[in-house]
Amino acid sequence: MGYFAGIDLGSLCTKVVILDMGKKIKSYTILRSGAVYKGVAETALNEALSKAGLEFKDLRYIVSTGYGRTRVPFAQKEVTEISCHARGANYFCPEVRTVIDIGGQDSKVIHVDDQGRPVRFVMNDKCAAGTGRFLEVMAGALGVDLDEMSELSFQAQELIEVSSMCTVFAESEVISLFAGGYKKQEIAAAVYRSIARRITGLVGQLGLKEKVAMTGGVAKSKGMVRALEEKLGITLIIAEEPQIAGALGAALIAREKDVSSA
């Protein structure tokens, strides 16, 4: 019996998934990345191993992905998050043909085939606009956490806009709107709509192929999901734990690499 690990070392969170030979998820863990990438990768992997009742020696192959994938010295291979998110989404729903991943520092839209292989993709990696980091800064400007900001957005009654997509300028705009008498509910909803516009622009560069899955930690935000669904006019497919899609894809690729080399 063999086991395989995928480690997605993101800018905000590190995710680890352990698979068995039958592609069953044995365990997973999600930790904040912090500044010491090597340390958090080891900690997250050890936690996932402990949950699965396994030891490091039980792992046959390890693949790293994500923002810090080059900083996992015990991984046998590094794979881009484009390939890993495509594979992870395919695992949860083989009918998916478009994957939207909003990460901590970038956003991606990926066309995938029926095997979960990326066909084409576009990526926003030039600034934090439309990313998890952008959401964190906006929540901070409102003095709430991410969950509360999502809940507030559903209570909005007045339609306003956050026009700037630069994180620094958008933060100032949010503070000005709040100082100008607008409620947190309206501002929160406007923040999600602004990101939805940005993501819709990325989707437009490729074209929308249904079915569409959303992966990454931001997919847990009901406010973000609603804004994106309204803007695209579709219902997004979201796994029970969308944040592990990249690590899951890495683990699936680890299994394939081990089997093909046997």
C-alpha positions in Angstrom: 0.0 0.0 0.0 1.4 3.4 -0.9 0.5 7.0 0.0 1.1 10.2 -1.8 1.2 13.8 -0.7 0.4 17.1 -2.4 1.6 20.3 -0.8 0.2 23.6 -1.9 2.4 26.3 -0.4 0.3 29.4 -1.0 1.1 33.0 -0.1 -1.6 33.0 2.6 -2.2 29.4 3.5 -0.4 26.1 3.1 -2.5 23.0 2.3 -1.6 19.3 2.4 -3.5 16.4 1.0 -2.6 12.7 1.5 -4.0 10.2 -1.0 -3.9 6.4 -1.0 -3.3 4.2 -4.0 -7.0 4.2 -4.7 -7.2 8.0 -5.0 -9.1 8.2 -1.7 -8.3 11.3 0.5 -6.8 10.0 3.7 -6.4 13.4 5.4 -5.7 17.0 4.7 -4.7 20.1 6.6 -4.8 23.8 6.1 -2.4 26.2 7.9 -1.5 29.9 7.6 1.8 30.1 5.6 3.5 32.9 7.6 7.0 33.9 6.6 9.0 30.6 7.1 7.8 28.5 4.1 9.9 25.5 4.8 8.8 25.3 8.4 5.1 25.5 7.6 5.3 22.9 4.8 6.9 20.5 7.3 4.4 21.3 10.0 1.4 20.9 7.7 2.7 17.7 6.3 3.3 16.2 9.8 -0.2 17.3 10.9 -1.8 15.6 7.8 0.3 12.4 8.4 -0.8 12.3 12.1 -4.4 12.6 11.1 -4.0 9.7 8.7 -2.1 7.6 11.2 0.9 7.6 8.9 4.7 8.4 9.0 6.9 10.2 6.5 8.4 6.9 5.4 4.9 5.7 4.3 4.9 8.4 1.5 6.0 7.1 -1.9 6.0 10.5 -3.7 5.5 14.1 -2.8 4.6 17.0 -5.3 4.7 20.6 -4.3 2.7 23.4 -5.9 1.7 27.0 -5.3 3.4 30.3 -4.6 6.2 28.7 -2.6 6.5 25.4 -4.3 10.3 25.8 -4.8 10.7 26.0 -1.0 9.7 22.4 -0.2 13.0 20.6 -0.1 11.5 17.1 0.5 9.2 17.2 -2.6 10.3 15.1 -5.5 8.7 17.4 -8.1 7.3 20.9 -8.4 4.2 21.5 -10.5 2.4 24.7 -11.4 -0.8 25.5 -9.6 -2.6 25.8 -13.0 -2.2 22.0 -13.5 -2.9 21.2 -9.9 -6.2 23.2 -9.6 -7.3 21.7 -12.9 -6.8 18.2 -11.7 -8.3 18.9 -8.3 -11.5 20.4 -9.8 -11.7 17.4 -12.1 -11.5 15.0 -9.1 -14.5 16.7 -7.5 -16.5 17.1 -10.7 -15.3 15.5 -14.0 -17.8 17.5 -16.0 -16.1 20.8 -15.1 -14.7 22.6 -18.1 -13.8 26.0 -16.6 -12.0 26.5 -13.2 -11.9 29.9 -11.4 -9.3 30.0 -8.7 -9.0 33.1 -6.6 -5.8 32.7 -4.6 -4.0 34.8 -2.0 -2.0 36.8 -4.5 -3.4 36.0 -7.9 -6.5 34.9 -9.8 -6.7 32.3 -12.5 -9.3 31.1 -15.0 -8.5 27.7 -16.6 -10.2 25.7 -19.4 -9.8 22.0 -18.7 -10.5 18.8 -20.7 -12.3 15.7 -19.5 -9.1 14.4 -17.9 -8.6 17.5 -15.8 -5.7 18.7 -18.0 -5.4 22.5 -18.5 -6.1 23.5 -22.1 -5.8 27.3 -21.9 -5.6 29.8 -19.0 -5.4 33.5 -18.1 -4.0 34.8 -14.9 -3.9 38.1 -13.0 -0.6 38.1 -11.1 0.4 41.7 -11.6 -1.2 43.0 -8.4 -3.4 41.9 -5.5 -6.6 43.1 -7.2 -9.3 40.5 -7.1 -7.4 38.2 -4.7 -7.7 36.8 -1.2 -5.3 39.4 0.0 -7.5 42.2 -1.5 -10.4 40.8 0.5 -8.4 40.7 3.7 -7.4 44.4 3.2 -11.0 45.5 2.5 -12.3 43.6 5.6 -9.6 45.3 7.6 -10.6 48.7 6.4 -14.2 47.9 7.5 -13.0 46.6 10.9 -14.5 43.1 10.4 -13.2 39.6 9.6 -13.8 37.9 6.3 -16.8 35.8 7.5 -18.5 38.9 8.9 -17.9 40.8 5.7 -19.5 38.0 3.7 -22.6 38.0 6.0 -22.9 41.8 5.9 -23.0 41.8 2.1 -26.3 39.9 2.1 -27.9 42.7 4.2 -27.1 45.5 1.7 -30.1 47.5 0.5 -28.4 50.3 -1.4 -26.3 49.7 -4.5 -23.0 51.5 -4.5 -19.7 50.9 -6.2 -16.0 50.5 -5.3 -14.5 51.6 -8.5 -10.7 51.2 -7.9 -9.1 47.8 -8.3 -5.8 48.9 -6.9 -5.6 47.6 -3.3 -4.2 50.8 -1.9 -6.7 53.1 -3.6 -9.6 50.7 -3.0 -8.8 50.7 0.7 -8.8 54.5 0.8 -12.1 54.4 -1.2 -13.7 52.0 1.3 -12.6 54.2 4.2 -14.0 57.3 2.5 -17.3 55.6 1.8 -17.7 54.6 5.4 -16.7 58.1 6.6 -19.3 59.4 4.1 -22.1 57.7 5.8 -22.5 54.5 3.8 -23.2 51.3 5.8 -20.8 48.5 6.1 -23.3 46.2 4.4 -23.4 48.3 1.2 -19.6 48.7 1.1 -19.1 44.9 1.7 -21.4 44.1 -1.2 -19.6 46.6 -3.4 -16.3 45.0 -2.7 -17.5 41.6 -3.8 -19.0 43.1 -7.0 -15.7 44.8 -7.8 -13.8 41.5 -7.6 -16.6 39.8 -9.6 -16.1 42.4 -12.4 -12.4 41.7 -12.4 -12.9 37.9 -12.6 -15.5 38.3 -15.3 -13.0 40.2 -17.4 -10.6 37.3 -17.1 -13.3 34.8 -18.0 -14.1 37.0 -21.0 -10.6 36.5 -22.4 -11.1 32.8 -22.6 -14.8 32.4 -23.0 -17.1 30.6 -20.6 -17.4 26.8 -20.9 -19.8 25.2 -18.5 -19.7 23.6 -16.1 -17.7 26.0 -14.0 -16.0 25.3 -10.7 -14.5 27.7 -8.2 -11.5 26.6 -6.2 -9.4 28.2 -3.5 -10.1 29.6 -0.1 -12.1 32.5 -1.4 -14.7 30.0 -2.7 -15.8 29.6 0.9 -17.0 33.2 0.9 -20.8 33.1 0.2 -20.7 36.9 -0.5 -18.0 36.4 -3.2 -19.8 33.3 -4.7 -23.1 35.2 -4.9 -21.5 38.2 -6.6 -19.7 36.1 -9.1 -22.7 33.9 -9.9 -24.8 37.0 -10.5 -22.2 38.6 -12.7 -21.6 35.5 -14.8 -25.2 34.3 -14.8 -24.4 30.8 -13.7 -24.3 28.5 -10.7 -20.8 27.7 -9.6 -19.7 24.2 -8.6 -17.9 24.3 -5.3 -16.5 21.3 -3.5 -17.1 20.7 0.2 -13.6 22.0 0.9 -12.5 24.0 -2.2 -9.3 25.3 -0.5 -7.5 21.9 -0.9 -8.1 21.6 -4.7 -4.5 22.6 -5.5 -2.9 20.2 -3.0 -5.3 17.5 -4.1 -4.2 18.0 -7.7 -0.6 17.8 -6.6 -1.2 14.5 -4.7 -3.0 13.1 -7.8 0.0 14.0 -9.9 2.4 12.5 -7.3 0.5 9.2 -7.6 0.8 9.2 -11.4 4.5 10.0 -11.3 5.1 7.1 -8.9 3.0 4.6 -10.9 4.6 5.7 -14.2 8.1 5.3 -12.8 7.4 1.9 -11.3 
